[in-house]
Amino acid sequence: MKRVNVVYVLLYDDTTNKILMVKNIDKRSSSYYTLQGGAVEDGETLDHAAIREVKEETGLEVSVQGLIHISEAFLEERGHHAIFFTFRGSITGGKQEIVMPGEIEEITWMDAEQASNYLHFAAEQGELTNQSPAIPYTFIRNL
């Protein structure tokens, strides 16, 4: 199995208790909701991939504050061993819009409780909000 790193960014609005979700178009089956994110490209750091994926899928510019969850899965149908890294993020600019209509069907701010049904991890409410601490993430340039 090929190892694949996948990044997601959780954007939470504490004034409305909503999480930004995207509805992905799946040509093999039905569309599905996820956090914005995707595969890390060769030579790309996890944080840069996360920031790029949000911009590509939603038009929004974000910063990431650390990791809130790491999980993995064997995706047998694709022959992948996927490691999922979920960052907590905040919006710093841009305009919310579907940039890639061939991949993204909808962008929506979804109630946190409903959004938790679509996450690839079982999250406590504190993990979904900005109340729990994030795991620091550092890219070490010179080893």
C-alpha positions as semicolon CSV with decimal commas, in nm:
position;residue;x (nm);y (nm);z (nm)
1;M;0,000;0,000;0,000
2;K;0,115;0,350;-0,081
3;R;0,143;0,588;0,214
4;V;-0,055;0,911;0,163
5;N;-0,064;1,213;0,395
6;V;-0,396;1,399;0,400
7;V;-0,455;1,733;0,573
8;Y;-0,776;1,897;0,689
9;V;-0,848;2,233;0,851
10;L;-1,123;2,284;1,106
11;L;-1,260;2,639;1,090
12;Y;-1,497;2,708;1,379
13;D;-1,710;3,020;1,429
14;D;-1,766;3,050;1,805
15;T;-2,032;3,320;1,763
16;T;-2,262;3,081;1,571
17;N;-2,125;2,741;1,686
18;K;-2,074;2,646;1,320
19;I;-1,796;2,469;1,131
20;L;-1,706;2,533;0,768
21;M;-1,769;2,219;0,557
22;V;-1,741;2,143;0,187
23;K;-1,952;1,899;-0,011
24;N;-1,721;1,699;-0,237
25;I;-1,833;1,564;-0,572
26;D;-1,766;1,191;-0,602
27;K;-1,809;1,060;-0,955
28;R;-1,818;0,696;-0,832
29;S;-2,089;0,744;-0,569
30;S;-2,284;1,025;-0,404
31;S;-2,142;1,358;-0,287
32;Y;-2,022;1,384;0,073
33;Y;-1,929;1,649;0,333
34;T;-1,582;1,692;0,481
35;L;-1,365;1,959;0,627
36;Q;-1,169;2,135;0,355
37;G;-0,847;1,952;0,281
38;G;-0,670;1,697;0,067
39;A;-0,347;1,517;-0,014
40;V;-0,007;1,662;0,062
41;E;0,198;1,708;-0,255
42;D;0,563;1,601;-0,289
43;G;0,797;1,854;-0,129
44;E;0,512;2,025;0,057
45;T;0,489;2,061;0,436
46;L;0,171;1,962;0,617
47;D;0,083;2,320;0,714
48;H;0,143;2,458;0,364
49;A;-0,071;2,181;0,215
50;A;-0,352;2,259;0,460
51;I;-0,344;2,630;0,377
52;R;-0,331;2,558;0,001
53;E;-0,621;2,311;0,015
54;V;-0,849;2,558;0,196
55;K;-0,769;2,828;-0,061
56;E;-0,829;2,589;-0,354
57;E;-1,160;2,460;-0,217
58;T;-1,314;2,770;-0,057
59;G;-1,128;3,079;-0,178
60;L;-1,043;3,162;0,184
61;E;-0,697;3,240;0,318
62;V;-0,623;3,080;0,655
63;S;-0,357;3,035;0,916
64;V;-0,321;2,713;1,114
65;Q;-0,263;2,706;1,489
66;G;-0,169;2,343;1,548
67;L;-0,300;1,990;1,518
68;I;-0,618;1,880;1,691
69;H;-0,632;1,524;1,563
70;I;-0,428;1,257;1,384
71;S;-0,580;0,934;1,254
72;E;-0,509;0,675;0,988
73;A;-0,694;0,430;0,767
74;F;-0,631;0,166;0,505
75;L;-0,819;0,274;0,192
76;E;-0,830;-0,067;0,029
77;E;-1,012;0,044;-0,288
78;R;-0,737;0,296;-0,361
79;G;-0,446;0,091;-0,230
80;H;-0,356;0,369;0,017
81;H;-0,246;0,378;0,378
82;A;-0,369;0,728;0,465
83;I;-0,256;0,937;0,761
84;F;-0,504;1,220;0,834
85;F;-0,376;1,538;1,003
86;T;-0,645;1,783;1,118
87;F;-0,534;2,138;1,198
88;R;-0,727;2,407;1,380
89;G;-0,737;2,716;1,162
90;S;-0,864;3,070;1,141
91;I;-0,967;3,279;0,843
92;T;-0,725;3,562;0,760
93;G;-0,866;3,681;0,426
94;G;-1,002;3,586;0,088
95;K;-1,360;3,552;-0,030
96;Q;-1,572;3,242;0,027
97;E;-1,647;3,092;-0,314
98;I;-1,637;2,760;-0,493
99;V;-1,305;2,783;-0,675
100;M;-1,311;2,425;-0,813
101;P;-1,671;2,351;-0,925
102;G;-1,561;2,016;-1,070
103;E;-1,463;1,899;-0,720
104;I;-1,669;2,103;-0,474
105;E;-2,048;2,117;-0,493
106;E;-2,120;2,332;-0,188
107;I;-1,952;2,532;0,090
108;T;-2,157;2,566;0,406
109;W;-2,128;2,675;0,767
110;M;-2,281;2,375;0,944
111;D;-2,393;2,343;1,306
112;A;-2,102;2,186;1,500
113;E;-2,310;1,893;1,623
114;Q;-2,425;1,808;1,270
115;A;-2,074;1,860;1,126
116;S;-1,929;1,611;1,375
117;N;-2,125;1,337;1,192
118;Y;-1,906;1,391;0,884
119;L;-1,564;1,399;1,048
120;H;-1,319;1,112;1,013
121;F;-1,273;1,106;1,391
122;A;-1,498;1,097;1,693
123;A;-1,458;1,442;1,842
124;E;-1,550;1,580;2,177
125;Q;-1,724;1,916;2,158
126;G;-1,411;2,082;2,299
127;E;-1,204;1,951;2,007
128;L;-1,445;2,106;1,759
129;T;-1,447;2,444;1,926
130;N;-1,156;2,671;2,004
131;Q;-1,162;2,561;2,371
132;S;-0,924;2,264;2,364
133;P;-0,550;2,303;2,318
134;A;-0,392;2,215;1,987
135;I;-0,078;2,006;1,950
136;P;0,203;2,235;1,833
137;Y;0,320;2,171;1,477
138;T;0,673;2,260;1,369
139;F;0,858;2,198;1,046
140;I;1,228;2,157;1,124
141;R;1,422;2,299;0,831
142;N;1,777;2,195;0,911
143;L;1,841;1,854;1,059
